Amino acid sequence: MEQSFIWHFSNEEAFPLKAWEYLKTELFFQEKPLPEYSSTTFSEEAIHLVLMTVSSEEWQNHKDAILHLMESQQSISRLIIIPKEESVVAENSHRIFTLTYPVHKRELQLLVEQSIQVEIGRSQSVKLSNEFRENMASMEGIFELAREEAKSSQDTIRALNSLLTYEQKMKDFNIHLHEAIDNASELKSQEIMELQKRIEATENLEILREKELKDEIETRKATEQALEFSKEEEIQMDKIIKAQERVFKYSDEEIRALYYENLELKKKLGIPVEE
């Protein structure tokens, strides 16, 4: 089984992923301080994915050394830059991939799994190609023997020509195989970038939906408050109307009392009155 190492270099940042099992490879998780990337040995027998959690200042300080590391260490399959802040502007290339701030663990794990899958496919294709080369070397010995024994035999010469034709076909197949490996690797890289875009679009949609839900809740609260305020106004108006009715009632009674009091006074004074 293939062995895959996931290295994380940072200045006391937590490992960005939880350890998990991957059926197609044996995973090893390594945590180291950021400056130790330059002294770490990456064996050629295994798959190596390097994660670096950096700030904008750290990237600028280590940028040249990191790029030199990627040029000199071809055993590193991919470098993934994890920004601590939005201002981190790192480079993207065939083997260097910079995540968008803020980083989501689901996106990072999918990117790592896709990268491992690409490298496993590449490794298996290279092994298959090497086996073809070994078979071709064996065929060369057969061809040489056939050349020596076929000098006086037309039938053997025709057989040798057939073998030579087969040899050429094998060489052509080997060339096409390498081209297919390169094309598959490039296609997987594009798929990874498209996957990141789809994840970002989904997260942005979720944020938008959450904002719309909050706005709807706020609108509903404002409507309920307006209805409550209108209800209170209605209650207050009803109280005012009842108070006015009481005032009007008391005024009418007072007028009547004054009227009858005036009549009694006129009678006492002997003034004729009409009721």
Phi, psi and omega in degrees: 000141178298148174251134180234132179249129174250109183263139175234116179250128180196170174263084176063029174270147180292149178299128189286354182228151170273145180295139178216165180263142179233122191297331187272353182204159176266116186266139174232131182251125183238132180243127181216156174297151185306314185294344186279001179297329184286339182253004181275138179264127179248106184293152181277350183276349185234169175270133182236122172246128184249125174252132178232119175264114188224152169270176180297319180294318180296320179296316180296323181289328186251359188307306184298318181293323180293316178297322177295322178300316181293328178287322186272334183253085180288348178286346175280115184288317182204144173249125179247118180271125179251106185284139174279339185212165185292336185281358178289119179240094180256172184268151174242133179211193181299326184243357179241127182228126180253124178283159179272136177280138356281151184273135177252132186298325179297317179297317181295317181295320177298320179295318179295314180297319178296319180296317179297318180299318179299315183291325177297316177298319178296316181298315180294323179293320178296319178298318179297320179295320179295322177297321177297320179297318179297319178295324179294322178297320177295321179295326178300318178297321178294319180298319181294317178297320180295323179298320182291322185273348187257015183295327185248013185232117179293323179298317180293325178297317178297322177296320179296319178298321178297318178295321178295321177297318178297319178300316180295321178297321179295320178296317178297320179298320179298319178297314180295326179297315179296320178297320179295322179298313180297317180295321179295320179296316179295319179296318179297321178298318178295322179296322179296317180294320177295323178298317179298319179297319180294321178296316179298319179296319179296317180294320177296321178295320178296320178297317180297317179296321179297319179295318178298321179295318178297318180297320180295320179296318179296319179297319179296319178298317180297320179295317179296320178295320179296319178295320179295318179296318179296322178295319179296319178299320180296319179296315180297318180297320179297320178297319180296316180298316179296322178296319178297319179298320178296320179297315180297321180296312180297322182295320179295319179294319179297320180298318180296318181297317179296321181297312181290327177296324179292321178298314181298322180293319179296320180297318179296329181273356179080022179269130179296141180227153176244122180266000000 
